Amino acid sequence: MKIETQLAHAGFCTDLVTGAISTPIYQTATFRHQAVGVSTGYDYSRTVNPTRQVLETLIAELERGDRGFAFSSGMAAITAVLMMFASGDHLIVSNDLYGGTYRVLEKNFKQFGLTTTFINTSDPEAVKQAIIPGKTKALFIETPTNPLMQITDLRKIASLAGENYLLTVVDNTFMTPYLQCPLEYGADIVIHSGTKYLGGHNDVLSGMVVTREPELSEKIGFVQNSTGAVLGPQDSWLMLRGMKTLGLRMERQQENAGKIAFWLAKNPKVKKVYYPGLPDHPGFEIHQGQSGGFGAMLSFRVQNADFVTQMINHVKLITYAESLGGVETLITYPVKQTHGDIPPEIREAIGVTDDLVRLSVGIENVDDLIADLDQAMAEGEKSL
Ligand SMILES: Cc1ncc(COP(=O)(O)O)c(C=O)c1O
């Protein structure tokens, strides 16, 4: 079955009693047992909830994994994966990545003795050099990265990880399984902020983990149940509802993003555009070899921070907000928002500077979006 069909039928007719087409929301914390030692398979909703279970099965199927797990946010999903490691373990992590991932590693997990080397994971040689024999346990990768869209060769990196007995963990939030399935290239764990494209409507926070092997499923399942940051039944239903249209949204969003990226690339007010679909983007061919599209996230650099501020202050249709992946186009200022918790010297070193803007392109008419950017830049320039 093709992915569009899987998505459209997400959670379809799971209630065999009534035949309800939409998955019922099992708003219950606990389940009655008929007798001691007898269970329906549902005991307590932190462990298993039928609505969440439908969502977890769906994401596992889409990512072609063994099992899926739904959490209360993307950060809760990332935290659950990090909980598998122990004090003294070491991770190698993409240096250009969502600021919250940096923060949880540096502010929360470091104090428990989990250490991290942040490097450019698009350079396999650098990854190889960063491995500390006996200590390094996993590679944690975003591809494309947030916000500079660096591309890591998933096949190469997963095989390097395999040779060194490391796990490969991929945050697939930007691509979704509609465009990229890292487990197929040898990754062991896929993570999502489901808040973004999977949910798609900026109305629900959620996180997902998908595991490739039963052994890892056991471990994540244990962490999910013991630490308890599960997704509630209402939010699980919202996710199922949003995911039905993932394919349609992604197609439209990336078509719009491609047009905007080419328009920005020709714009004299723009110094540089970061979009994996631009043929001169580093890793363009690698990305094409592992993904079914270029996605709808892009970043661009303008002359300076004042221009960024004025441009953002003048957008009318596009919304200045954190987050990404929803149907509405959002403009984000990474140094002040999503990447604000990364120390300035580290941001500078990787190029996340105050002249950089990120766009999450939505499903609007692209001409309206370009007209809004055009007028915001013109008005912004006048206000300098
Ligand atoms: C790539 C990526 N991963 C993880 C997260 C964290 O997800 P959440 O905000 O749902 O906790 C984000 C949030 O922006 C993100 O962009």
The ligand as an SDF file (V2000), in Angstrom:
LIG
                    3D

 16 16  0  0  0  0  0  0  0  0999 V2000
   13.8780   19.3020   14.7320 C   0  0  0  0  0  0  0  0  0  0  0  0
   13.1610   19.3990   16.0410 C   0  0  0  0  0  0  0  0  0  0  0  0
   13.2090   18.3790   16.9070 N   0  0  0  0  0  0  0  0  0  0  0  0
   12.5660   18.4370   18.0960 C   0  0  0  0  0  0  0  0  0  0  0  0
   11.8550   19.5430   18.4780 C   0  0  0  0  0  0  0  0  0  0  0  0
   11.1540   19.5680   19.8220 C   0  0  0  0  0  0  0  0  0  0  0  0
    9.7990   19.3150   19.6430 O   0  0  0  0  0  0  0  0  0  0  0  0
    8.6280   19.8600   20.6260 P   0  0  0  0  0  0  0  0  0  0  0  0
    8.6120   21.3440   20.4720 O   0  0  0  0  0  0  0  0  0  0  0  0
    7.4230   19.1780   20.0980 O   0  0  0  0  0  0  0  0  0  0  0  0
    8.9820   19.4600   21.9980 O   0  0  0  0  0  0  0  0  0  0  0  0
   11.7610   20.6320   17.6060 C   0  0  0  0  0  0  0  0  0  0  0  0
   10.9880   21.8340   18.0030 C   0  0  0  0  0  0  0  0  0  0  0  0
   11.0270   22.8590   17.3610 O   0  0  0  0  0  0  0  0  0  0  0  0
   12.4360   20.5700   16.3580 C   0  0  0  0  0  0  0  0  0  0  0  0
   12.4090   21.5920   15.4970 O   0  0  0  0  0  0  0  0  0  0  0  0
  1  2  1  0
  2  3  1  0
  2 15  2  0
  3  4  2  0
  4  5  1  0
  5  6  1  0
  5 12  2  0
  6  7  1  0
  7  8  1  0
  8  9  2  0
  8 10  1  0
  8 11  1  0
 12 13  1  0
 12 15  1  0
 13 14  2  0
 15 16  1  0
M  END
$$$$
